[in-house]
Amino acid sequence: MPQKPTGLRESIFYIKFVTSQKCKAEGLRTACKDLVLINWVEKPNLKTFKLWRIFPKLRLIRHNPIRLVCNWLIWHRSLFNKMPNEEHTLGLEKYWNQALKISKTATESGSLVPLETQIIKTYNNNEQTFELRKLISKKPLHLFKQSKKINPFLPWDKNLEISKIEDHHILLLNKFPVEIGHMLLITNSWAPQNGWLTLQDWKALDLVNKDTSGLWFFNSSSEAGASQPHRHFQLLRRSIHAKFCPREVWFQRFLDGQLSNESDINKSSYITDIDQSRLEENYLYCKYLEACENLRIGSPRYNPNPLTPYNLILTNQWLFITRRSRDNLNGFSINALGFAGYLLATEFSNLDWLESNGPEHLLEKVVNPLI
């Protein structure tokens, strides 16, 4: 098979070659994907990947259908660049499309209650970037400390269900999203949030991630910012050209060993790279166990439960875990998204303290560094 192309002629040759090896429908999909990989279209939209649905007659063309696809994409390149809100990743993203569809109906029925927020400040300090949002909507009940909590996942709201994942998990919408399409991957029977993640959990995550990927995160307990004790991963979908999070540069520098070990955050954290060619449940589970052992969180072989609360963040490039000591400080509740660079202020947040000390100091006060 020829190498991935860099120029126009080489690209057309490559696409024709791929098409000759596959059925015409698959050829169209491969062509569209490869056009994105070689950056003919910097900001592709949904139409790019569904030409075979938008133009059904393409399925019936017997003579070189790829030439038509190539010409159509090239002619409309400028159009795509004007549509940043319709970016799409390389997968078909059936879960993401279903999430958007259900978001509309669930909002109309009242099952989904989107939270209105406003960006009030962005902190930029080299690789340390934070986005501070203020909650405009009425504070939802799950953000209040309650003596008795009702499990919203047993049973879960069917109006929020996106899909069943194998026999043990359900993908559904977060009832109180700050970002559209915020998804939860829950177990369909009771499993504690503060217990060890299992191979079944990672298998379910991997199945979803192969279709719709982005910023995965997990808060191991209330001390780590979890609002519910029932096991659940969370996913914020990201397109192929988008940054995973504001602190993406910091994570890359941490992964490359370019950061000092003097910071309490660094002393509390572990990061490991992800080989995308090996991205499957056993590989992810081993990476998770490796991180937990390195941070002295323990191991399911010897410890019934993790020895300390933690936050986990996962992308297709790296897995990050940090040890936690407390949930909040000065009115700021911190979960895994805080370490990704997303901070949320409520009426209880001390903005003057944050302005004087900075977001990095806020994180340092809620971690549990290794001695």
C-alpha positions, 0 to 999 in steps of 0.5 A, a space after each residue: 500500500 502506498 505511503 500517506 500522501 502529501 501532495 494533490 496528485 499523490 493524494 488522488 492516487 492514494 485514494 484511488 488505490 484505497 477505493 480499489 481495495 474496498 467496496 464503494 461505500 467504504 471507499 467514500 468513507 476512507 477518502 473523506 477520512 484521508 482528505 482530513 488527515 492530509 489537511 485539505 480541509 482544516 475544519 471539516 463538518 458533518 457533511 464531509 463525512 456523510 456524503 453518502 447520505 447527503 447524496 445517495 446517488 453517489 452510491 450508484 455511480 459506477 465510474 470513479 466516484 472518488 473523483 467527484 468526492 475529491 472535487 466536491 471537497 476541494 471546491 468547498 474547502 473555504 465553506 468548511 473553514 467558515 463552520 467551526 461549530 460543526 467540526 467532526 472527528 474521524 469516526 462516525 460518532 453514533 454516540 455523539 450524534 445520539 447525544 445531541 439528538 437526545 439533548 434536544 428532546 430531554 431539554 424539552 421534557 425537563 429531564 435535562 437541565 443545562 447550566 448557564 455559565 459565563 467565562 469571567 476570566 482566563 489565567 495564562 501563565 506559560 503552560 498553566 492556563 485556566 478558564 474560570 466560569 461563573 454559574 449563572 443558573 440556579 445552583 442544582 441540588 447535587 452541588 449541595 451537601 446532603 445528609 441523604 442522597 438518592 441514587 439517580 442511576 438506579 434507576 437511571 432516567 430513560 430520557 437521558 439514555 444514549 445507549 447500552 454498552 455491553 451487558 454491564 454499562 449504560 451511556 447517558 447524558 449528564 442531567 446538569 451539563 455545563 457543556 452540550 453532550 456531556 456524557 456519563 458511562 455508568 454501571 447498570 447495577 450498583 458499583 461504588 465510585 470509591 472502589 477499584 475500576 475493573 476490566 469491565 469498566 475499561 472495556 465499556 470505556 474503550 467501546 465508546 471511545 472507539 466511536 466517540 472520544 475526547 476528554 474522559 475523567 473520573 472522580 474516585 469519591 466525594 473527597 475527589 469531587 464526585 457528586 454521586 457514589 455510584 460508579 460513573 466515568 464522564 466524557 466531554 467529546 472533542 473534535 480531532 482539531 480541538 484542544 482537549 483542555 486549557 492545560 493541555 500544554 502543561 500535561 504534555 510538558 509533564 509527560 515529557 519530564 520538563 516540569 520541576 518535582 518541587 510542586 505539590 501538584 507534581 508530587 501528587 501526580 503521575 502521567 503516562 503516554 498512550 500508544 493508540 495502536 494498542 488502545 484497548 481495555 487490557 492495555 488501559 487497565 494495565 496503565 491504570 494499575 501502573 499509575 495507581 501503584 506508582 502513586 501508592 494508591 494501592 492495587 486491587 490484588 492487595 487492597 480492597 479499596 484504593 488507599 487514597 482519593 484520586 482524580 483520573 483524566 484520560 485522552 487518546 494521548 495520555 492517562 493522568 492521575 492525581 492524589 487528593 486530600 480534600 474536595 474544596 477550598 474557599 468555596 471552589 469545589 474541585 474535581 478532575 476538570 479543575 486539573 484540566 484547567 476548568 474552574 467553576 465559581 458559585 456565589 460561595 466562591 472567594 474570588 478575591 482569594 483566587 485573584 491573590 493566590 492563583 489557580 495553581 495554588 488552589 490545586 496545590 491545596 487540595 492534592 495529597 503529595 507523596 513524601 
